[in-house]
Amino acid sequence: MAQYGNYIIYGVIILVIISIIVSIVKKAFKFLLFIIGILVLFSAYNIFIKGVSPIDEINGYKTDAVYTQQVMKYTGKIKDSASKIKDNITSKKVDSNLITTENTNLHKYEDEVKKLKHTSRLTYFHNNYLTYVDGIVKSTDGAAAISKTANAVDLNSLNNYADKMNSYLDSLVNLKIK
């Protein structure tokens, strides 16, 4: 008889877990429908009030989706390059070749990000993103210049550049679309 009591308890626990999972899935589905509803209302406003063609509206969403993917990819690359420079500076074994290589990569990434296509909806975000990327690049420019100048590198100056770069990098990573 006690054996059946355990099965009942296990059954009740499984039912509770299933009901929690179903509840979470329902809430996620409702949230997804809410987001889709907002997008539909926004698109309807653009199509009927502003006179944007439906094809242009759809193409705009496609362009922004590709832009978002590219920005995420470049954010990862920028973060990796900046981390390599910071780790090199903080290790107190400064390798000017590594700093110069990563600085060149950051310049390349900045140029590529400037050329990314996006709609006017994301212009504000794009400009802010470029401001932070430019701050990171300028910080690494200074670090690269100091690392090349002398055998006895001024580590305090390099650390100052690393701190500036980190503050811009933190702002870049936390940048949100408004």
NORHU-V58543 format. One record per residue. N is the residue number from 0. RES is the residue in three letters. PSI is psi as a letter, one per 20 degrees, with the letter a starting at -180 (NA if undefined). OMEGA is omega in whole degrees, -180 to 180 (none if undefined). D_FIRST is the distance of its C-alpha to the first C-alpha in whole Angstrom. Layout:
<<N;RES;PSI;OMEGA;D_FIRST> <N;RES;PSI;OMEGA;D_FIRST>>
This chain:
<<0;MET;h;179;0> <1;ALA;h;-180;4> <2;GLN;h;179;5> <3;TYR;h;177;5> <4;GLY;h;177;7> <5;ASN;g;179;9> <6;TYR;h;179;10> <7;ILE;g;179;11> <8;ILE;g;178;13> <9;TYR;h;178;15> <10;GLY;g;179;16> <11;VAL;g;179;17> <12;ILE;g;179;19> <13;ILE;g;178;20> <14;LEU;g;178;22> <15;VAL;g;180;23> <16;ILE;g;179;25> <17;ILE;g;180;26> <18;SER;h;177;27> <19;ILE;g;180;29> <20;ILE;g;179;31> <21;VAL;g;179;32> <22;SER;g;180;33> <23;ILE;g;180;35> <24;VAL;g;178;37> <25;LYS;g;-180;38> <26;LYS;h;178;40> <27;ALA;g;179;41> <28;PHE;g;177;42> <29;LYS;g;178;44> <30;PHE;g;178;46> <31;LEU;g;177;47> <32;LEU;h;178;48> <33;PHE;g;179;50> <34;ILE;g;179;52> <35;ILE;h;177;53> <36;GLY;g;178;54> <37;ILE;g;179;56> <38;LEU;g;179;58> <39;VAL;g;179;58> <40;LEU;g;178;60> <41;PHE;g;179;62> <42;SER;g;178;63> <43;ALA;g;177;64> <44;TYR;g;-180;66> <45;ASN;h;-177;68> <46;ILE;g;-173;68> <47;PHE;h;-177;70> <48;ILE;g;-178;71> <49;LYS;i;177;72> <50;GLY;k;177;73> <51;VAL;p;-180;72> <52;SER;q;180;71> <53;PRO;h;179;67> <54;ILE;g;179;68> <55;ASP;h;179;69> <56;GLU;g;179;66> <57;ILE;g;178;64> <58;ASN;h;177;66> <59;GLY;g;177;66> <60;TYR;h;177;62> <61;LYS;g;180;63> <62;THR;g;-179;65> <63;ASP;h;178;63> <64;ALA;g;178;60> <65;VAL;g;178;62> <66;TYR;g;-179;64> <67;THR;g;177;60> <68;GLN;g;-179;59> <69;GLN;g;179;62> <70;VAL;g;178;62> <71;MET;g;179;59> <72;LYS;g;-179;60> <73;TYR;h;177;63> <74;THR;g;177;61> <75;GLY;g;180;60> <76;LYS;g;-180;63> <77;ILE;g;180;65> <78;LYS;g;179;62> <79;ASP;g;-180;62> <80;SER;g;-180;66> <81;ALA;h;179;66> <82;SER;h;178;63> <83;LYS;g;179;65> <84;ILE;g;-179;68> <85;LYS;g;180;66> <86;ASP;h;179;65> <87;ASN;g;-180;68> <88;ILE;g;-176;70> <89;THR;i;179;67> <90;SER;i;180;67> <91;LYS;j;172;71> <92;LYS;m;-171;72> <93;VAL;p;177;73> <94;ASP;o;-176;74> <95;SER;h;178;76> <96;ASN;g;178;76> <97;LEU;g;-180;72> <98;ILE;g;180;73> <99;THR;g;179;76> <100;THR;g;-180;74> <101;GLU;h;176;71> <102;ASN;g;177;73> <103;THR;g;177;75> <104;ASN;g;180;71> <105;LEU;h;176;71> <106;HIS;g;180;74> <107;LYS;g;179;73> <108;TYR;g;180;70> <109;GLU;g;179;72> <110;ASP;h;180;74> <111;GLU;h;179;72> <112;VAL;h;179;70> <113;LYS;h;-175;73> <114;LYS;i;-178;73> <115;LEU;p;178;70> <116;LYS;p;176;70> <117;HIS;r;179;68> <118;THR;r;-180;69> <119;SER;h;178;70> <120;ARG;h;-175;67> <121;LEU;j;-178;66> <122;THR;g;180;70> <123;TYR;g;178;69> <124;PHE;g;-178;66> <125;HIS;g;-180;68> <126;ASN;g;177;71> <127;ASN;g;179;69> <128;TYR;g;179;67> <129;LEU;h;177;70> <130;THR;g;180;71> <131;TYR;h;178;69> <132;VAL;g;179;69> <133;ASP;h;177;73> <134;GLY;g;178;72> <135;ILE;g;-178;70> <136;VAL;g;179;73> <137;LYS;h;177;76> <138;SER;g;-180;74> <139;THR;h;174;73> <140;ASP;g;179;77> <141;GLY;g;179;78> <142;ALA;g;180;76> <143;ALA;g;180;77> <144;ALA;g;-180;81> <145;ILE;h;-177;80> <146;SER;h;-180;78> <147;LYS;i;-166;81> <148;THR;g;-173;84> <149;ALA;r;176;84> <150;ASN;g;178;83> <151;ALA;n;-175;82> <152;VAL;p;178;79> <153;ASP;n;-176;79> <154;LEU;h;178;75> <155;ASN;g;178;75> <156;SER;g;178;77> <157;LEU;h;178;74> <158;ASN;h;176;71> <159;ASN;g;177;73> <160;TYR;h;179;73> <161;ALA;h;178;69> <162;ASP;g;177;68> <163;LYS;g;-179;70> <164;MET;g;179;68> <165;ASN;h;-180;65> <166;SER;g;176;66> <167;TYR;h;-179;67> <168;LEU;g;177;64> <169;ASP;g;179;61> <170;SER;h;179;63> <171;LEU;g;-177;63> <172;VAL;h;-178;59> <173;ASN;j;-179;58> <174;LEU;p;-179;61> <175;LYS;q;175;59> <176;ILE;p;-180;61> <177;LYS;NA;none;62>>
